[in-house]
Structures are given as structure tokens and as C-alpha cells.
Amino acid sequence: MKKFTLLVEGKDLDTGRYGYFPYSDKFISDFKNTFRVMTDIKIGKLQEDSKEANEYVFGKYCLGDNETNQLAIESAYKAFQKFRKVSLATRKKMLLDCYDLLLKKKEEFIKLMMIEGHPRKLAEWEFEGMRMGTCPETIDFYCTQVRHEIGRYNKEILYWSRKPDGVVCMTTPANASASDSYNGILVLITGNTIVVRPSLRAPLSTLFLWREVVYEAIVKNNCPLGTVNLVVGNPKKMMDEWLESAYVNDIIFFGDSKRGLEIGTKIFQAGKKSILELSGNDILAVWKDGDLNKASDSLLDCFLGSTQICMVPKISLIHYEAYNDFLRIMIEKTKTIKASLPSDPDTILAPVGKIKDYSDFLNDALVKGAKVLYGNERINYLNCPDPEGMYLRPTLLEVIDIKKAIEMRCIKEEIFFPLLPLIIVTGTDEEVFEKIIRFVNKHNYGIRTSLWISSAKYMRKFAKQLDNCGMFRINSRHIAFSPYLSTHGGTCKSGGPFGEMNYFWQKTSHLQGVSRTIDR
């Protein structure tokens, strides 16, 4: 059984208290025995090194407490006094080394994510986001923005400089703990240090990533060992300790909107800076002349991980002239999606954690005029109907009235299960355009919006008038990643009152203007 320790002040920390993580394939296919084995290990009835234990349980991870968290905060604070003085060139080199190590350890990392329950296709997409978000082109661009001459006036040289805030603490989400946490390396660009709390529900790949990739790059570049600290612990207690600590400057929170906005208020009241990455209910729009085949492929990404990822498209708005052809393509492709174990390289579905919510949201939509076109069936990992199955067959809904759609829960609240509303937008082209713009700009969430269109006229109009999202992608895969642009960030309930596309290096630093006079 593999053991994952914590990391504080550059040292392995074995607390002697452990959580246990099963093989996800076993958890799904043989839940009763997996649960029994894990319980027997915890109460001492079954030895960790026994054959049965290792058949069902992949590894154990250390659990921290109040003392561990305080040590990590102090470690980050001490390291900050030195790391802030490390040259930008060295910090850049360290991040480029992270990139090389990430590529080198890709397969080992993806296997860990699959053990945690991520289907391989989902894990590979997450890895691509991590790669593109920290690729050499992107890191080089970010570093050019840290200190930049903006002009000269008489004898003055005028420039701006991003200064580090100090100690940054980050809590990660259960559904994408490792990949989301990797954004944290960007706070190191300006000289911050960091404490990372991996999710209790999926800590292994996050611990591996920060120890075997980030920390190794820190050591390689002779940076202070306490620059990065890892503590697994109770999320509420750790958050309270971060809020109370005089050493903590910024807090990055990943989670649902309701809790996130409450946490954001507490962070602000504590005199600290909050960076919020919250829920998403993304929109994909299809114009009458859009590429329907590519648009449907992009919309099918909705079902990646059973729609339990915040930045996949979860609502579609379709020009009525394209709807019938688009629907035919969507149904054909949706029928090919099968449930299977995470180790199956062809599966994209994952067990659904909120099956009851699915039923509630679906019934609400049906009462308000929606119609089921395909799906609406509980299934097991063998892709067979099963009233106790952990999976849901992808469900397509038809909504013919955009005004009624606005009142449906699946539109107003985050979808966290494979339920996809297809909303038909009718009227003249100008009316369809206005309805889509109004729908998007008044939407409760705003991580990403994507549009499939050929018309140059309306493409310009959409680009000019569509405001409510952190990322707007035109004629490219909704969940794709691009250099220079952040992978994260959003407006409204997705990012809070200061929400936008998040450059984490920018959000965790502050802008300083500098005037230097040359007297010659």
C-alpha cells in the first residue's frame, strides 16, 4: 500500500493519522467489499499489508491537524522573506522546470487520477489544461507583465511592477483537485509562497503533483524549501485558521457558489484578498450557419465526467433554422456514449454524486414545458439499466420557449449531472441575436460561453456585445485551452463581485507604479 505524506518546510511529514483511498474500479464494481475492507483497516481488524487490503485499497495519506496547519503557514511566511528576493529569472526557470517535469511524469499522474475515479479521457483533458496553462509561451508572457515600462516623460522613466501579496492559501475542489490546484504555481511568479489543501475526497494526485513536480523544481533551483507546503485536513477548520492568521494574505477558494460567496465575505472581513473559483453553468450557442458537426462535438463535452466539471457546456441555445439538423446529429452521437469503469480508455462518464438532484431538476423542467428526447435512465458500470446504478444515461431535453427556460432550475442553478437542455431560439436573425445576447448577459453564471457561427456580421456583433463570461470562444471547442489566456475565471456566481478571467499571478499580487528620474 503506497503512503503519501504531507510537506512542510521542505520535509516529509508523517503525522501517524491516515485516510485510505480505494481503487475506484473496485469501489464502483464491488462497493460492499471495498467499504468493508476500508472499515476493517481503520478499526485494526485487517492489516494494511494483507493481500485483501492491497487488492481493494491503493494507498493511504497523512492527515494534518491544527498544529500541522500552523506549521505550514509559518513555513510559508518564513520562506516568503527569502523567496520574494529570488530573481524573476530564477522563478521563471523554476516554472519552466515544472513544465518539463509535468510532461515527464504525465502517465504516472494520469494513472493516479484514474485510481481516484477520473475516466482517462477526462484526466487527459485536465492534463492538457494544466500543460497549456503553464506552457513556456504562457509563462514567458506572464513574466513580461510582472515589470513593464509604460512610457517616458521628460526625465522620468515610468513603469509598473507587480509586487507579491505574501502567503497564499488554496483549498481545492473534490471534482478536480489536482488539475485546479496546479493554477497555484502561477502565484509563485511574483514571489508569493503557498499552502495547498488537497481535497479529502481526492488527495493522492494532488499530493503527487506538488511533491513530485513542483517541489522537485523548487529544489532544483535552490529556492526556499518552505515555498510550497501541503496539508490535508478538515476544510472548515483549516479555513478558520487561515482567516485568523496574521501571516496569511490571500486565499484561493474552489467550490460551489453559495459557500464560496459566504467564504469570500469572511475573507474580505478578515482583511485578506479572496480569489474565488466557483460554480459554472456554461452556455454554447449555435447560429444557423455554424458548423453543426463541430458544434455538436463541442457540446458533447457536456458529458465529460457526467457533467460534474464546472467549465463544460451545460446549456445550449440553437437558432431555430439549424435546430432539426443539429438535433439529429446530437442524438446520434449521444447514443454512442457508454458507462464503464474509469480504467476503460473509451469511457467519459463517471459515477454521479447528485442523482436525487437530477430527478428534482428534471421534474422541474418537465413541469415547465421541457420534453425528454433521449436518456433519463439510471445505469450501472456495465451500461445496463439498474435502479441502484451509480451512473445516469446522458439526457437531452428540448425547450421550445426561451422565456420559460429562464425559470427552470437547470438554467438558474448549476447542473451537476448529465442533463442537457437544448433551447430553440426563434424569430428573425436580429431577434434571435438579441434573445441570445440577453440570455447570456443576464445569466447567473459566467465561466465560459462558446459560439459556432459563419456570419462575419453577427460574429462581430456577438464579440462586441456579449459580456457575461470569463472566456468567450468562437468556433473552437468550448473546453479547449489557449496560450496566454487563463484557463480559469468567471463572472457573477462563478467568480463573485470581482469575477473575471483569473490570472492567478495577477490576482495574488498588487500593482505598483514607479517613476525613476534620470538627471543627466
C-alpha positions, 0 to 999 in steps of 0.5 A: 500500500503506497503512503503519501505524506504531507510537506512542510518546510521542505520535509516529509511529514508523517503525522501517524493519522491516515485516510485510505483511498480505494481503487475506484474500479473496485469501489464502483464494481464491488462497493460492499467489499471495498467499504468493508475492507476500508472499515476493517483497516481503520478499526485494526481488524485487517492489516494494511499489508494483507493481500485483501487490503492491497487488492481493494485499497491503493494507498493511504495519506497523512492527515494534518491537524491544527498544529500541522496547519500552523506549521505550514503557514509559518513555513510559508511566511518564513520562506516568503522573506527569502523567496520574494528576493529570488530573481524573476529569472530564477522563478521563471526557470523554476516554472519552466522546470515544472513544465518539463517535469509535468510532461515527464511524469504525465502517465504516472499522474494520469494513472493516479487520477484514474485510481481516484475515479477520473475516466482517462479521457477526462484526466487527459483533458485536465492534463492538457489544461494544466500543460497549456496553462503553464506552457513556456509561451504562457509563462514567458508572457506572464513574466513580461507583465510582472515589470513593464515600462509604460512610457517616458516623460521628460526625465522620468522613466515610468513603469509598473511592477507587480509586487507579491501579496505574501502567503497564499492559501488554496483549498481545492475542489473534490471534482478536480483537485489536482488539475485546479490546484496546479493554477497555484504555481502561477502565484509563485511568479511574483514571489508569493509562497503557498499552502495547498489543501488537497481535497479529502475526497481526492488527495493522492494526485494532488499530493503527487503533483506538488511533491513530485513536480513542483517541489522537485523544481523548487529544489532544483533551483535552490529556492526556499524549501518552505515555498510550497507546503501541503496539508490535508485536513478538515476544510472548515477548520483549516479555513478558520485558521487561515482567516485568523492568521496574521501571516496569511494574505490571500486565499484561493477558494474552489467550490460551489457558489453559495459557500464560496460567496459566504467564504469570500465575505469572511475573507474580505472581513478578515482583511485578506484578498479572496480569489474565488473559483466557483460554480459554472453553468456554461452556455454554447450557442449555435447560429444557423450557419455554424458548423453543426458537426463541430458544434455538436462535438463541442457540446458533447463535452457536456458529458465529460465526467457526467457533467460534474466539471464546472467549465463544460457546456451545460446549456445550449441555445440553437437558432431555430433554422439549424435546430432539426439538423443539429438535433439529429446529429446530437442524438446520434452521437449521444447514443454512442456514449457508454458507462464503464469503469474509469480504467476503460480508455473509451469511457467519459462518464463517471459515477454521479454524486447528485442523482436525487438532484437530477430527478428534482431538476428534471421534474422541474423542467418537465413541469415547465414545458421541457420534453425528454428526447433521449436518456433519463435512465439510471445505469450501472458500470456495465451500461445496463439499466439498474435502479441502484446504478451509480451512473445516469444515461446522458439526457437531452431535453428540448425547450421550445420557449426561451422565456420559460427556460429562464425559470427552470432550475437547470438554467438558474442553478448549476447542473451537476449531472448529465442533463442537457437542455437544448433551447430553440431560439426563434424569430428573425436573425436580429431577434434571435441575436438579441434573445441570445445576447440577453440570455447570456448577459443576464445569466447567473453564471459566467465561466465560459460561453462558446459560439459556432457561427459563419456570419462575419456580421453577427460574429462581430456583433456577438464579440462586441456585445456579449459580456457575461463570461470569463472566456468567450470562444468562437468556433473552437471547442468550448473546453479547449485551452489557449496560450496566454489566456487563463484557463480559469475565471468567471463572472457573477456566481462563478467568480463573485463581485470581482469575477473575471478571467483569473490570472492567478499571478495577477490576482495574488499580487498588487500593482505598483507604479514607479517613476525613476528620474534620470538627471543627466 
